[in-house]
C-alpha cells in the first residue's frame, strides 16, 4: 500500500482490531461511525443485507459476522448491553457494497476492502447458486449501479423524476426492441406496484445490468449533457446489448420467462431462514 493510500485508508486501519489468535476484525459499531451512519437503525439494515449477500455467495454467515455484545453507558452510571458484530474484512466489504455508493467514504471502503477479491469470490460460487439466489445477487448489483446511473443522469442535467423516467424508458426501449416500461410491465402481467427488475430471472437481470453499467460508464466518460443526449445514449447502449444477444443467438429479454416470486418476497423468505437457523440479523434499537 502506497503512502498516499495508507493515508486515505487510515480511518479503516484505525478501527481494525486483532483477536487473541491474531485474526483481524472490525466492530460493526465502529464501522457505523466511520461510514458516517448517525443512526443505528439505518446501519442495521445495511448489515442485514450484507449478511444475506454473504449467505448467497456460498459462505457461512457466522464465520464472517460473529455475534458479540458491548456495554454502553446510558447515564447515571447505568449501562446497557447492546448487540454488536465482529466483522471480517470480507464482511466489511459486503457492508460497504450495500451502502450508498455516492458517499465518498463508501467508495473508499469498497476499494479498501478488496473489490477484486470480492468479485472473484462471487464468480467462484455463482454457478453453484440456485436461480433465486442468483437473482438476489445480480439484483443487488443492479441496485448499486442504478444509483450510480442516477448520479450520472443528474450530472447530465436531468433534474426531476419525470425526466429521469423518460431516460430510463429510453434504455428499456433500446434493449427490449422498442417496448416501453409500461409495455414491458403489461407483458409481464405485473401489478401496478410491482417493479419490473424485481420480476426478472437471472439472465434478464444480467442483460439489464450490462445495459446500466455501460450507460453509466459512457455518460461519465463522454460527459454527456442534456436530456436528449442522455436519452440517446441510454437507448443506443440498450440497443447494442440487444444486438450482442442476437449475435450469440440468445433469447431476447422480452421473451424470457417471468418468475412467479418477486425479489422482495424471496429476500424476506431467505432472511427468515437465516433467523430460524440461529444466524441472527441485526435488530433496530
N, C-alpha and C positions, 0 to 999 in steps of 0.2 A: 504494500500500500504506500503510495507516494506521500510526501509530507503534506501536500495540498489536500489529498483525500483524507488523510489522518485528521486534519483539522476540521474538514467538513463533517466527518463522521464521529466527531468527538462526543456528541450528545448520546449516541448509542453506545459508545465504548464506556462512557462514564457510568451508565446504569447496568452494565454487564456484571454478572456475579459468577462465582465458581463454587460448586458444591464440594463436599468432603472427598469426592472421588476425582476431583479435577475437571469435572464437566461444566462447561459454560451454560448459563441460563439467564433469562431476563424475567423480572417480575412484571406481571400484567399491569399492576398498579403504577409501577414506574414508567412502563411503556405508554400508558394512557397519558401521563403528563408530558412526556417527550413528544408524542404525536399530537399534542395540543387539543385533546378532548377534555373539555371542562367538566362534563357530567358523566358519571359512571354509567348511568342508564343507557346513554348513547354508545359508549365504548363497549359495553357488554354485548350489544347487538352485533358489533363487528367481530367480537370474539366468537359468538355463536356461529356466524357464517364461516369463520376461519376453521373452526372445529369440524364443521360439515365438509368443507373443502378437503381437510386432512383425511377424513374417512373416505371420501370419494376418490382420493388419489391413491388408495390402497394401503394407507398407513394406520397404525393403531393410535387412536386419539390420545389415550392416556400416556403413551410414550413421549408425546410432544407437549401435552398440556397437563402437567402434574398439579393436582388439586392440593392447595395449601391454604393456610389461614394466616391472618395478620391481625394483631391487636392495635386498635386505633383509639386514641383518647378522644372522648366526646364532650368533655367539660366536667368541671368539679371533681376531677380525679377519676372519674368513671371511664371505663374502656369498653369497647365493643369488638367482638370477634367477627370480622367480615371476610368474605371469600376473596381468594386471590389464586393466581396460577403461576407456576414456574414454567416458562416458555423456552423451548429450544430455539435455535436460530431458524430452523425450518418453520416452527410455529409462528415466530415473529414475522417471517416473510409472508405467511398466509394472512396474518393480521393486516399488514400494510397493503397486501393485494386487495383486501376487502375495504380499505379506506378510500377516501376521496382523492383520486389521482391529481386533482387540480391543486392540492395543497403541496407546497414545496417540500415540507418535511416528509410527507408521504412518498413523494417521488424519490427523495434522498434515501428513505428507508428501503424502498424497493431495490435500489442499487446495492445498498449496504448488505442486505440480507440475501444476496446472491440470486439475482433473477435468472441467470443462465442455468444455475443448478436446479432451481425450481422447475424451469421449463423442461429440462431433461428428465427430472423425476416424473413429471406428469406424462411425458411421452413414453417412458418406460412402463408405466402402469395403465395407460389409457386403453389399450386394446384388450385388457383383462376386465374392464368395467362392463356392467350391463348397460342397456340402452338408456335407461332413466338416469343412471349416474353420469354417463357421457353427456346427456343433455344438460345436467346440472353444471358440469364443469365448463362446457362451452358457453352456456347461458351466462355464467359468471364472468367469463372473459368479454362477452358481448356487452354486458352492463358497464364494465370498466371502460371499454373502448368507445361506447356510445357517449359517455361523459366527456371523453376527450374530443370526440367529434363535435359535440355540442359547443365545446370551448372554441374549436376552430371555426365553427359557424358564427359564433359571436364576434370573433376576431375579423371575420369577413364582412361584418356589418349587419347580420341578421339579429334584429333587436327585440323581436317579440315572438310569442308562441305560434302565432298564425304563420309567420314567415318560416319558422323552423319546421312546422308541419308540412308546408309546401316543399321545403328542402328534403325532408325525409321521404315524402311521396315520390320525388324525382328519382331517388336511389332505388326504391322498390320497383318503380316502373321500368327502369333500366334492366334490373335483374329478372323481373317477372314478365318480360315480354310485353310491356305496356299496361299491365294490370296495376291499378291504383291501390292504395292502402285499403280503401273501402271495398274494392272488388275482391282483394285477397281475403279480407275479413269475412266477406259473404261466402266466398268459395270454400273456406274452412268451416262454415256453419258455426261461427263463434257468437257468443252473446256480446251485447254491446260493450259490457265492462271488460271483456277479455282482451289481453294484449296478444298481438299476432306472434311475437317472439316467444311467448310462453307456451305456444301450441305448435312448436316445430320439433321435428325429430333432429337427431344429431347431425345428419347430413345436410339438412336445410339450414340449421343454425350455423354450420361451418361455412357454408356459402355466404351467408349474411355477415359472418364475422370477417371474411376476406373482403367483402364489399366495404365494410365500415373501416377496417384498418387501412386499406389502400386509399380510400377517400380522404381520411384524416391526414395521412401522410402526404398526399398530393396537394391538398389545400394548404397545408403548412409549408411544404417545400416550395410551392409556386406562389405563395402569398396571394391566394385567390381573394378577390374583393367584390362585394356586391351580390345581391340576391340572384340575379340572372346567371352570373358566372358560377356561383356556388351550386345552383341547381343543375347547370350544365355539367359541372364536374362530377357531381354525385350520379347523375344519370349515365354519363359516359363510363364511369368506373363500374356501375352496376351492369351495364350492357357488356362490358369487356369480360366480367366474371361469367356472365351468361354464355358468351361466346366460347370461353375456355371450357365450360361444362359441355357444350355442344361438340367441341372438337374431340373430347375424350369419350364421346357417346354416352354421356351421363344423363340422368333423369332431370328434366327441368324442375326447378324448385316448386312451381305451382302444381306439378303432378306427383310430388312426393306425398305419402300418407300423413294425415294429421293425427297426432297422438290423442288418445282419449283424455288423459290426465294433463292438466296444466302444470307448469313448473312449481307454482306456489303450493299446490297440493302435494306434489312429490317431496318438496322440501320439508313441509310440515310432517309428513309421514316418516322421513328419514331422521329428522330431529327427535321425533317421538321414540323411534327405535334406539337412538343413542341414549336417551334418558332412561329407557327401560333396561338397557344393558349396564346402567350404572355409570356411564361416561357423562357425568353431569355437565350441563351447559351453564354459562354464567346467568345469574338471575339479577334483575334490576333491583337496585337498592336506593 
